[in-house]
Amino acid sequence: MAGAPADGPPGSAPVPRDRLHRLIAGERERYTAGHPASLALFGQARHLIGRVPMTWMSKWSGGFPLYLDTAAGATVTDVDGHRYADFALGDTGAMAGHSPPAVQAAISRRAVQRGGITTMLPTEDAEWVAAELARRFGLPLWSFSLSATDANRWAIRLARLVTGRSKILVFSYCYHGSVDETFAVLDEAGAIRSRPGNVGPAVDPVTTTRVAQFNDLASVQAELAHGDVAVIVTEPALTNIGIVLPEPGFLDGLRRLASQHGALLLIDETHTLSAGPGGMTATERLQPDIVVVGKSIGGGIACGAYGITEQLGARIEEHTRSGVADIVDVGGVGGTLAGNALSTAAMRATLSEVLTEQAFGTMIELAARYTAGVQATIDRYRLPWSISRLGARAEYRFASPAPRTGNQSAAAADPDLDEYLHLYLVNRGVLLTPFHNMALMCPATEITDVDLHTGLFAAAAAELFGG
Ligand SMILES: Cc1ncc(COP(=O)(O)O)c(C=O)c1O
């Protein structure tokens, strides 16, 4: 998976590895020299596991992360005084932009003026948010969490409850948060395996999980035929192994197969919300039994939610009424701070005033411009690369044509190219998400931000592939 594919289709440019390694070394030096304050703070962080507050923050290129000073809209400044056009946007957590004024006002109203950040008491904001999510995604009943991981986890439990089945079906190289059952992939022989690097699984995921290949309905059918799958859990496009878009008919086929085999369909829109206000569920007219969202809809405040159909709600109620399942105490669905007043106030402000239909229109136009800019450089140097776009999100991948399965996309990983491009950009004022090469637009992103990236991407390619 961490291989370095050098060659693409005939006539395309191979990656000159020696030059790439020299360029990376130069960019690393420039990064270290340019960020002494971040480096010093990193050096002092001796009580943090991996010297970072959350272990993924080690993922940034350059050997140490930038330390945040200020952030507003699509802009971040670090403690060394550099300003960045931010396309990472907290890996989607800040798709609404950093500290949007409407969210600031709502948080301040709730936390400062009225008080009551977390009380285990509902506020009217929760019903407003649920109704808005119902309008956007078409599912009538909603419940809240503080992360998309938990929303997935709790929804999977409910799916197992009502179907009486033990397994879930996921796609190879999916990511749905730290949900144990989802850490399974297909190996080269097509066998289900624990995902490489899986930390301390309670049981081998082979016992909990069936794995199919994205865009391959035959593989889905074969796994569902065992009759033990409670729920298919998928993003409508894979976004965590590059972007792998669904081919025509694939998502409808999933719905059909799930119904035929008595399994539920959970669509995780945590990232694919970038497609529009109701995610791909709305743009592709999907008919899931469960939708999960999280990250961005709180404008940066911790949140998550899952929505279900009336039919699924009724099936859950049968089990709770009979006393078989406990969803109001310690049955394993819910959490103390979930749905708290601050989180729901932030979601209401974000959905009503920030991530609006109009904002998505502008964000999607900018992502189209970004994509065209990258494509022009790919074409110019005949690179065996591709760029895929999903509404306001775009990502380049070192494969052409664009991968159609998670395994193909994993095979196209090139950590050297990732490091070079990330460092080249960060050293000149652009942040990409530390996970592969994702760029996301927020309502405050400007054309000048996009054009800055386009110019730098072309310049990075020129240094690597030019004369
Ligand atoms: C599709 C998807 N679902 C769920 C999650 C988990 O989100 P969180 O880390 O907020 O729990 C992620 C995180 O990247 C994700 O990409």
The ligand as an SDF file (V2000), in Angstrom:
LIG
                    3D

 16 16  0  0  0  0  0  0  0  0999 V2000
  -17.1500    8.9870    6.6750 C   0  0  0  0  0  0  0  0  0  0  0  0
  -16.7540    9.1970    8.0980 C   0  0  0  0  0  0  0  0  0  0  0  0
  -17.5630    8.7680    9.0770 N   0  0  0  0  0  0  0  0  0  0  0  0
  -17.2580    8.9450   10.3650 C   0  0  0  0  0  0  0  0  0  0  0  0
  -16.0910    9.5690   10.7250 C   0  0  0  0  0  0  0  0  0  0  0  0
  -15.7740    9.7510   12.1840 C   0  0  0  0  0  0  0  0  0  0  0  0
  -15.8860   11.0750   12.5410 O   0  0  0  0  0  0  0  0  0  0  0  0
  -15.3970   11.5060   14.0070 P   0  0  0  0  0  0  0  0  0  0  0  0
  -13.9140   11.4120   13.9720 O   0  0  0  0  0  0  0  0  0  0  0  0
  -15.9160   12.8830   14.1260 O   0  0  0  0  0  0  0  0  0  0  0  0
  -16.0130   10.5830   14.9470 O   0  0  0  0  0  0  0  0  0  0  0  0
  -15.2280   10.0240    9.7600 C   0  0  0  0  0  0  0  0  0  0  0  0
  -13.9640   10.6900   10.1290 C   0  0  0  0  0  0  0  0  0  0  0  0
  -13.1150   10.9990    9.3250 O   0  0  0  0  0  0  0  0  0  0  0  0
  -15.5590    9.8500    8.4020 C   0  0  0  0  0  0  0  0  0  0  0  0
  -14.7660   10.2550    7.4220 O   0  0  0  0  0  0  0  0  0  0  0  0
  1  2  1  0
  2  3  1  0
  2 15  2  0
  3  4  2  0
  4  5  1  0
  5  6  1  0
  5 12  2  0
  6  7  1  0
  7  8  1  0
  8  9  2  0
  8 10  1  0
  8 11  1  0
 12 13  1  0
 12 15  1  0
 13 14  2  0
 15 16  1  0
M  END
$$$$
